[in-house]
Amino acid sequence: MINIPPYTPELNACEQIWKYIKDRFEKRSFGSLEHLKEWLNQFVAQMKEETIKSIVSNHNYLNAFLRVFYL
């Protein structure tokens, strides 16, 4: 088992996806919290599996694996 250090957002798949989403709405404005929720719901529902895989396929995982098993 590989333990992830306490604060490593670059190794946390959820953090990577959240950053991707935030980058797409940070310059937008919404009339209400409900409009933001609707936009976010639609955005996430339309995300393709390939997009999610490309966001979370991180070279840091591979490097950590190689360090552990191929010293």
DRENDO-1510 file (C-alpha; in Angstrom, 1 decimal, always signed):
<recs>
REC; n; res; u; v; w
REC; 1; MET; +0.0; +0.0; +0.0 .
REC; 2; ILE; +1.2; +3.5; -0.9 .
REC; 3; ASN; +0.4; +6.2; +1.7 .
REC; 4; ILE; -0.3; +9.6; +0.4 .
REC; 5; PRO; +1.3; +12.4; +2.4 .
REC; 6; PRO; -1.2; +14.6; +4.4 .
REC; 7; TYR; -1.5; +17.5; +1.9 .
REC; 8; THR; -0.9; +16.5; -1.6 .
REC; 9; PRO; -3.8; +17.8; -3.8 .
REC; 10; GLU; -1.9; +16.8; -6.9 .
REC; 11; LEU; -2.3; +13.1; -5.9 .
REC; 12; ASN; -6.0; +13.5; -4.9 .
REC; 13; ALA; -8.3; +12.7; -7.8 .
REC; 14; CYS; -11.2; +14.6; -6.3 .
REC; 15; GLU; -9.0; +17.8; -6.0 .
REC; 16; GLN; -7.9; +17.5; -9.6 .
REC; 17; ILE; -11.5; +17.2; -10.9 .
REC; 18; TRP; -12.6; +20.1; -8.7 .
REC; 19; LYS; -9.8; +22.2; -10.0 .
REC; 20; TYR; -10.9; +21.4; -13.6 .
REC; 21; ILE; -14.5; +22.4; -12.8 .
REC; 22; LYS; -13.4; +25.6; -11.0 .
REC; 23; ASP; -11.2; +26.7; -13.9 .
REC; 24; ARG; -14.4; +26.6; -16.1 .
REC; 25; PHE; -16.6; +28.8; -13.9 .
REC; 26; GLU; -14.3; +31.1; -11.9 .
REC; 27; LYS; -14.9; +34.0; -14.3 .
REC; 28; ARG; -18.6; +33.4; -14.7 .
REC; 29; SER; -21.3; +35.1; -12.6 .
REC; 30; PHE; -24.6; +33.5; -11.6 .
REC; 31; GLY; -27.8; +35.3; -10.6 .
REC; 32; SER; -28.4; +33.0; -7.6 .
REC; 33; LEU; -27.0; +30.0; -5.8 .
REC; 34; GLU; -29.7; +27.9; -7.6 .
REC; 35; HIS; -28.3; +29.0; -11.0 .
REC; 36; LEU; -24.8; +28.0; -9.9 .
REC; 37; LYS; -26.1; +24.6; -8.7 .
REC; 38; GLU; -28.0; +24.0; -12.0 .
REC; 39; TRP; -24.9; +24.9; -14.0 .
REC; 40; LEU; -22.7; +22.7; -11.9 .
REC; 41; ASN; -25.1; +19.8; -12.1 .
REC; 42; GLN; -25.3; +20.1; -15.9 .
REC; 43; PHE; -21.5; +20.5; -16.3 .
REC; 44; VAL; -20.8; +17.4; -14.2 .
REC; 45; ALA; -23.5; +15.3; -15.9 .
REC; 46; GLN; -22.0; +16.2; -19.3 .
REC; 47; MET; -18.4; +15.3; -18.4 .
REC; 48; LYS; -17.2; +12.3; -20.4 .
REC; 49; GLU; -15.4; +9.4; -18.9 .
REC; 50; GLU; -12.4; +10.1; -21.1 .
REC; 51; THR; -12.2; +13.6; -19.7 .
REC; 52; ILE; -12.3; +12.4; -16.2 .
REC; 53; LYS; -9.6; +9.8; -16.9 .
REC; 54; SER; -7.4; +12.3; -18.5 .
REC; 55; ILE; -7.7; +14.7; -15.5 .
REC; 56; VAL; -6.9; +12.1; -12.9 .
REC; 57; SER; -4.2; +10.2; -14.9 .
REC; 58; ASN; -1.4; +11.8; -13.1 .
REC; 59; HIS; +2.3; +11.1; -13.7 .
REC; 60; ASN; +2.8; +11.5; -9.9 .
REC; 61; TYR; +0.9; +8.2; -9.3 .
REC; 62; LEU; +3.2; +6.4; -11.8 .
REC; 63; ASN; +6.3; +7.9; -10.3 .
REC; 64; ALA; +5.2; +6.9; -6.8 .
REC; 65; PHE; +4.5; +3.4; -8.0 .
REC; 66; LEU; +7.9; +3.1; -9.7 .
REC; 67; ARG; +9.7; +4.4; -6.6 .
REC; 68; VAL; +8.1; +1.8; -4.4 .
REC; 69; PHE; +8.4; -1.2; -6.7 .
REC; 70; TYR; +11.5; -0.4; -8.8 .
REC; 71; LEU; +14.0; +1.2; -6.3 .
</recs>
